[in-house]
Amino acid sequence: MADAAYAYEPANGTPEHVAEAAQAHQDEVAAASHQQQAPVSYLNADGATNGTHSPNLNGDATSNHSAAGAGALANVPTVLRKTLSSWVGFSNLPNQVHRRSVRRGFQFVAMVVGESGLGKSTLINTLFETKLYQPKVIPDPGADRGKTVQIESISAEIEENGVRLKLTVVDTPGFGDYVNNEECWKPIVDNIEARYDAYLEQENRVNRLKMTDNRVHACIYFIQPTGHALKPIDIEFLKRLHTKVNLIPVIAKADTLTEEEVELFKQRVLADIEYHGIRIFQPPSYEKDDEETAQENDEIISKIPFAVVGSDSVVQAPDGRHVRGRSYPWGVIEVDNEQHCDFVKLRQMLVRTHMEELREHTNDVLYENYRTDKLRAMGVAQDESVFKETNPAVKQAEERAMHEAKLAKMEAEMKMVFQQKVQEKEQKLKQSEEELYARHREMKEALEKQRLELEDKKRRIESGRPLTPEKGSKKRFGLGK
Ligand SMILES: Nc1nc2c(ncn2[C@@H]2O[C@H](COP(=O)(O)OP(=O)(O)OP(=O)(O)O)[C@@H](O)[C@H]2O)c(=O)[nH]1
């Protein structure tokens, strides 16, 4: 296992990141072996420099930053890459996912919309090679057809090579069939949203072990093969639905148009779609797609909107083969022949190559947007700071600054309280000082008065004058008042 590599990523590392990191590591290892082993310093998970090492210690030092460079990178979360010395086994993960998926089976909900008689039921039967729809009873001319679009769904469990698929087809009879078709898109939007609501309700349950996904994963929209352009009802419908569901436009009953007419009609439909800013489902292409996949993808994209022919019966071709198709006096149209129609490409995209993509886009984009809008409308606010990518060092510095600010505030408050107390004490001391001074002054005055009286007495005695006590005075000499 010389080349196996793994990488520690920050918490938000995705498998793609990991794969890229692994690839980068392999490139680095290859480069290092060419550069003939100059000692390099390496970074540990904290970003600190751990001195110099020779590049191959089995644990392969793969970061050749200099110490100075390491210092500059000290705050950046570091990816530590190592070569595995033995087989760990996580390359088997896709097989585990495969086994789990086979055990659980898949759910897929497809909606078909289009005016009556455009071949919706026939196409669904043709697509899944199942008689999901039985031949319809055509209503009598006078019979009550109802006044609004009905929503009907049929489910079937189908199995292929041990893989189970629970397929639900949502039909919308009555669409575009009335004299006034003004709001015929509304019951369809309501139905799609009700399915999102049901899923949201399941997500909010305490126990979410048994979640059924009845969200519409794809909406096949049947365009009447007029050969002109999209009709107002088509444009209105597509505009109303394009943010809610994966739209897959198809030109119905393409066998009623010639090859040139189909090509021209496709161009007009696409021009209309672009002009009205309608977003239809486009098979995504990825950088890491191999050549074959990329080519397959391009071919599918080039056929949009798919010109389809449906038939669930087998006919005999002029060369004697028995094929699914439609037989005309002038020949046979084969459903499964790419020269005759785009049915094969539609099936390829819908079932073989992009079913999971459709489910993922429904969940990650369409449902997510619906859920966000719904919760916001209910007044649930999102704390945007949780999405902020944080560098641990910066976060630590922020926390330290906050802590220091808190300490400084506490210190200032304590100082204020202390000063207040000191002021109060000073005030009290000043007051008692003044009281003492006043008392001292009074005593001094009283003593002075006594002294003066005694001196007066002395003078009298010395001069021989009699000491006549003051009238009514019984006061004795003393220091007290
Ligand atoms: N020429 C042609 N006829 C088709 C095609 N697909 C279906 N039909 C025929 O068109 C008729 C109506 O087909 P359905 O599949 O019942 O059409 P629908 O859109 O499901 O009709 P509603 O259920 O009434 O909405 C049937 O007679 C089919 O045999 C097609 O690709 N080309």
The ligand as a Tripos MOL2 file, in Angstrom:
@<TRIPOS>MOLECULE
LIG
   32    34     1     0     0
SMALL
NO_CHARGES

@<TRIPOS>ATOM
      1 N1        -48.7620    9.2600  -32.3360 N.pl3     1 LIG1
      2 C1        -48.5430    9.0020  -31.0460 C.ar      1 LIG1
      3 N2        -49.5620    8.6290  -30.2800 N.ar      1 LIG1
      4 C2        -49.3250    8.3740  -28.9740 C.ar      1 LIG1
      5 C3        -48.0620    8.4830  -28.4240 C.ar      1 LIG1
      6 N3        -48.1390    8.1920  -27.1100 N.ar      1 LIG1
      7 C4        -49.3980    7.8630  -26.8640 C.ar      1 LIG1
      8 N4        -50.1310    7.9740  -27.9850 N.ar      1 LIG1
      9 C5        -51.5440    7.7150  -28.1330 C.3       1 LIG1
     10 O1        -52.2430    8.8850  -27.6450 O.3       1 LIG1
     11 C6        -53.4210    8.4930  -26.9880 C.3       1 LIG1
     12 C7        -53.4510    9.0670  -25.5770 C.3       1 LIG1
     13 O2        -52.4110    8.5180  -24.8560 O.3       1 LIG1
     14 P1        -52.3560    8.5350  -23.2640 P.3       1 LIG1
     15 O3        -51.0780    7.9440  -22.8500 O.co2     1 LIG1
     16 O4        -53.5900    7.9490  -22.7020 O.co2     1 LIG1
     17 O5        -52.3680   10.0860  -23.0260 O.3       1 LIG1
     18 P2        -52.4820   10.8450  -21.6520 P.3       1 LIG1
     19 O6        -51.6790   12.0860  -21.7980 O.co2     1 LIG1
     20 O7        -52.1030    9.9490  -20.5400 O.co2     1 LIG1
     21 O8        -53.9930   11.2030  -21.5910 O.3       1 LIG1
     22 P3        -54.8450   11.6280  -20.2990 P.3       1 LIG1
     23 O9        -54.6730   10.5160  -19.3260 O.co2     1 LIG1
     24 O10       -56.2150   11.8060  -20.8010 O.co2     1 LIG1
     25 O11       -54.2620   12.8790  -19.7700 O.co2     1 LIG1
     26 C8        -53.4440    6.9640  -27.0210 C.3       1 LIG1
     27 O12       -54.2220    6.5560  -28.0880 O.3       1 LIG1
     28 C9        -52.0110    6.5850  -27.2520 C.3       1 LIG1
     29 O13       -51.8710    5.3690  -27.9570 O.3       1 LIG1
     30 C10       -46.9880    8.9000  -29.2770 C.ar      1 LIG1
     31 O14       -45.8590    9.0600  -28.8880 O.2       1 LIG1
     32 N5        -47.3070    9.1450  -30.5850 N.ar      1 LIG1
@<TRIPOS>BOND
     1     1     2 1
     2     2     3 ar
     3     2    32 ar
     4     3     4 ar
     5     4     5 ar
     6     4     8 ar
     7     5     6 ar
     8     5    30 ar
     9     6     7 ar
    10     7     8 ar
    11     8     9 1
    12     9    10 1
    13     9    28 1
    14    10    11 1
    15    11    12 1
    16    11    26 1
    17    12    13 1
    18    13    14 1
    19    14    15 2
    20    14    16 1
    21    14    17 1
    22    17    18 1
    23    18    19 2
    24    18    20 1
    25    18    21 1
    26    21    22 1
    27    22    23 2
    28    22    24 1
    29    22    25 1
    30    26    27 1
    31    26    28 1
    32    28    29 1
    33    30    31 2
    34    30    32 ar
@<TRIPOS>SUBSTRUCTURE
     1 LIG1         1 GROUP 0 **** ****
